[in-house]
Amino acid sequence: MFTSTLPALRRAPLVFGRGLSTSSSLKLAKAQASGDDTSDIESKISEEQTKLNTNIATDQAHAGDPSKGVA
């Protein structure tokens, strides 16, 4: 089983290193390799990427601002 899916996993889109969870990326690669429907996994990855982009934009917008204490 493992050896038959290995070539397909190598062809799967590389999404590691973009801030996405490794587990979601692996689930997507496995589903693509086995020919399963990936729409639910892709939806979750899209949601994660949207949150990440929002956080990055917020961080960049507030770069250099003084730190705020936590009460």
N, C-alpha and C positions, 0 to 999 in steps of 0.2 A: 504494500500500500504506500509506504513512504517513498519508495524509489519511483513509483509511477507518477506521483504528484510533484516531485522535485523539479522537473523541467518547467512545469506550469508555474510553480512558485517563483522561479527565476524570471519568468516573463511578466509576473504581476507588477503593477505600477508600484514604484518605490515611494512610499509616503512617510517613511521613517525620517526623523530629523526635521520635520515641519511642525513639531509641537504636538503632533497627534499621539494618542496613546498607542503604545506598542500592541496592546491586546486587540484594539480595533483594527489596526493595520494587519495583524496576523490573521484575524478572522476574515477580513476582506480577501487577503491573498489565498487563504485556504478555500473559501467559497468560490473564488474565481477559478482556482485550480481544479475544483471538482465539478465546475459547471453549474453550481447552485445559484439561486437568485440572490443578488447582492444589494438590492434596493434598500432594505432596512439598514444594512451596515453602512452603505454610502450615505444614507440620511443622517445616521448618528455621527459619522465622520464630518459631514457638512456642518452639523450643529456645533461640534467641538471646534472646528476651524473658525466658525463665526464668532464663538466666544473668545477664542484666542486672538483673533484679529481685533476685537473690541478691546480686550485687555491691553494689547500692544499699543493701540491708538491712544488709550487713556494714559498709559505710562509715558508715551512720547509727548503727549500734550502737557503733562505735568512735570516733565523733566526739569530739574533745577528749582522746583518749588520747595519751600521749606517743609521739613517733615512735620507731621501733626501727631501729637501724642494720643495714646489710647487711654480712655477713661476707665 
